[in-house]
């Protein structure tokens, strides 16, 4: 199994380019398809592309904040201390892999940005704890365990497409209305999938652990200025405080944060009590994690430093979303969307279509490594197909959501923060996560086909 994982890693490292290349390449591909399959000419298709180019600016901002607020929360001093305490629990290499995988998966189900960053931090801290105690754990396998959250996140509470269709004003509201989470994330087939991943993924990773003499131990990981492992300017000595100007003292004072957190809790707590998990949307999720992150950092300076680090990882989302919106513009205005939806329906039945939609989402994710961007491109197609086949729209939403997350196992784009924290090459990690991905595809396919 270890050799199989290495083979998958070598393939993904060699053949999967940068995500921006995917965005541009997919734009060209859709343009050529529309040129060949519709009656729109070359210049008209350019107009279609630009007509949709700025159509997802609000959604892009929401998704950027998902990453920034999740990163800032995970890198707060209390969160880091909690991770270090948890890292000291394993008593052997196998339990180290299991703990890291379960922790990353649970965090990913809660918040995808938190799962990615805190999962990576947990992998590093578990490896360091094992080394200090003389436990020979295989570090690349621990890193892959810390990446498990990205293969379950879209089935969790921060899943972009389920939350988007649960938000008033989303771009498909005229077709499907506003779908509560009870019709998407809380469907039995999705809950069974999550349970299977929580049990099966750790066991699979444990089975791939090499002999103790072959384990690759961790080297010293970099300590960031404002991200995980660093204080981000949040803690100042008394001498440093005396040199601050009155304006600078406000940034390092707890008073502004207490005011913001108190005001935020006045809204968040009653809203969560009233609406519960089913009422959770992107705006409320981001606001909740913003307030929690500010409270845990304690000062505006500490939070701003952590948010700045998180924003570095959000740059690709910001730049690429207009291209995904442009793709959607071509597909909608040219009529290509309707043709593709008809083609999917032509060889599908109400029983098989969710499976084919899931598999297509797995493939599209390799070209569109963004859950929100993929829903913008593929969502209208799937919803049209589910309408034609008489399926509930929530099933179509979850088919795309589940498929999108699975091939993250061999997609290096979202692994970049983890690789930076662990100082590992992609090929050493993605092979092991690729094996977990294959297991997840089988489980997800069975669940969405037979348990809905």
PEURSUL-V820770 format. One record per residue. RES is the residue in one letter. NEAR is the number of other C-alpha atoms within 12 Angstrom. Layout:
[[RES	NEAR] [RES	NEAR]]
//
This chain:
[[X	21] [X	29] [X	17] [X	19] [X	33] [X	26] [X	23] [X	32] [X	32] [X	24] [X	22] [X	31] [X	25] [X	17] [X	17] [X	28] [X	22] [X	25] [X	31] [X	27] [X	22] [X	31] [X	35] [X	25] [X	22] [X	32] [X	36] [X	23] [X	19] [X	36] [X	37] [X	23] [X	26] [X	35] [X	24] [X	18] [X	20] [X	25] [X	17] [X	25] [X	19] [X	20] [X	16] [X	20] [X	35] [X	27] [X	21] [X	32] [X	32] [X	25] [X	24] [X	30] [X	27] [X	24] [X	28] [X	34] [X	26] [X	22] [X	35] [X	34] [X	28] [X	30] [X	42] [X	38] [X	40] [X	45] [X	46] [X	41] [X	47] [X	47] [X	50] [X	51] [X	48] [X	49] [X	50] [X	47] [X	32] [X	23] [X	31] [X	32] [X	23] [X	21] [X	34] [X	28] [X	16] [X	29] [X	39] [X	28] [X	25] [X	30] [X	23] [X	26] [X	39] [X	34] [X	31] [X	43] [X	47] [X	41] [X	39] [X	51] [X	47] [X	40] [X	41] [X	47] [X	45] [X	36] [X	40] [X	41] [X	37] [X	33] [X	42] [X	47] [X	49] [X	48] [X	48] [X	54] [X	53] [X	53] [X	55] [X	54] [X	49] [X	55] [X	53] [X	50] [X	41] [X	49] [X	48] [X	33] [X	30] [X	35] [X	28] [X	17] [X	18] [X	17] [X	27] [X	33] [X	43] [X	41] [X	46] [X	43] [X	53] [X	55] [X	54] [X	58] [X	60] [X	54] [X	64] [X	61] [X	53] [X	57] [X	54] [X	53] [X	45] [X	45] [X	47] [X	42] [X	43] [X	47] [X	45] [X	51] [X	51] [X	46] [X	47] [X	47] [X	44] [X	36] [X	29] [X	21] [X	20] [X	30] [X	31] [X	30] [X	19] [X	14] [X	22] [X	31] [X	20] [X	28] [X	35] [X	29] [X	36] [X	26] [X	28] [X	39] [X	43] [X	27] [X	29] [X	24] [X	31] [X	44] [X	29] [X	27] [X	41] [X	36] [X	25] [X	27] [X	42] [X	34] [X	26] [X	28] [X	44] [X	40] [X	26] [X	34] [X	45] [X	34] [X	23] [X	35] [X	35] [X	25] [X	16] [X	18] [X	13] [X	16] [X	24] [X	26] [X	32] [X	30] [X	19] [X	17] [X	25] [X	21] [X	19] [X	22] [X	21] [X	33] [X	42] [X	46] [X	34] [X	27] [X	30] [X	32] [X	28] [X	32] [X	26] [X	21] [X	12] [X	10] [X	9] [X	15] [X	20] [X	13] [X	13] [X	17] [X	12] [X	12] [X	12] [X	18] [X	21] [X	20] [X	27] [X	32] [X	25] [X	24] [X	18] [X	21] [X	30] [X	23] [X	19] [X	25] [X	29] [X	18] [X	18] [X	25] [X	25] [X	16] [X	18] [X	28] [X	20] [X	16] [X	21] [X	20] [X	15] [X	13] [X	16] [X	19] [X	24] [X	29] [X	30] [X	36] [X	37] [X	37] [X	28] [X	33] [X	37] [X	36] [X	31] [X	34] [X	38] [X	36] [X	34] [X	33] [X	38] [X	42] [X	32] [X	31] [X	43] [X	36] [X	36] [X	37] [X	31] [X	38] [X	46] [X	34] [X	36] [X	43] [X	37] [X	28] [X	33] [X	38] [X	30] [X	24] [X	34] [X	32] [X	22] [X	31] [X	38] [X	32] [X	28] [X	39] [X	43] [X	34] [X	42] [X	47] [X	41] [X	37] [X	48] [X	42] [X	36] [X	43] [X	44] [X	35] [X	27] [X	36] [X	28] [X	33] [X	32] [X	26] [X	26] [X	29] [X	29] [X	22] [X	19] [X	30] [X	29] [X	17] [X	17] [X	21] [X	20] [X	27] [X	24] [X	28] [X	36] [X	44] [X	35] [X	34] [X	43] [X	39] [X	33] [X	32] [X	40] [X	38] [X	26] [X	33] [X	40] [X	37] [X	38] [X	46] [X	43] [X	51] [X	51] [X	45] [X	45] [X	43] [X	47] [X	46] [X	46] [X	47] [X	49] [X	38] [X	37] [X	46] [X	43] [X	31] [X	39] [X	36] [X	23] [X	24] [X	26] [X	19] [X	27] [X	28] [X	36] [X	40] [X	46] [X	48] [X	52] [X	54] [X	50] [X	52] [X	54] [X	56] [X	50] [X	49] [X	50] [X	47] [X	49] [X	49] [X	45] [X	48] [X	44] [X	42] [X	36] [X	41] [X	44] [X	30] [X	38] [X	44] [X	34] [X	27] [X	33] [X	41] [X	27] [X	31] [X	25] [X	38] [X	34] [X	35] [X	46] [X	47] [X	40] [X	47] [X	49] [X	44] [X	41] [X	48] [X	41] [X	31] [X	28] [X	42] [X	38] [X	24] [X	34] [X	44] [X	36] [X	27] [X	31] [X	39] [X	30] [X	20] [X	20] [X	30]]
//
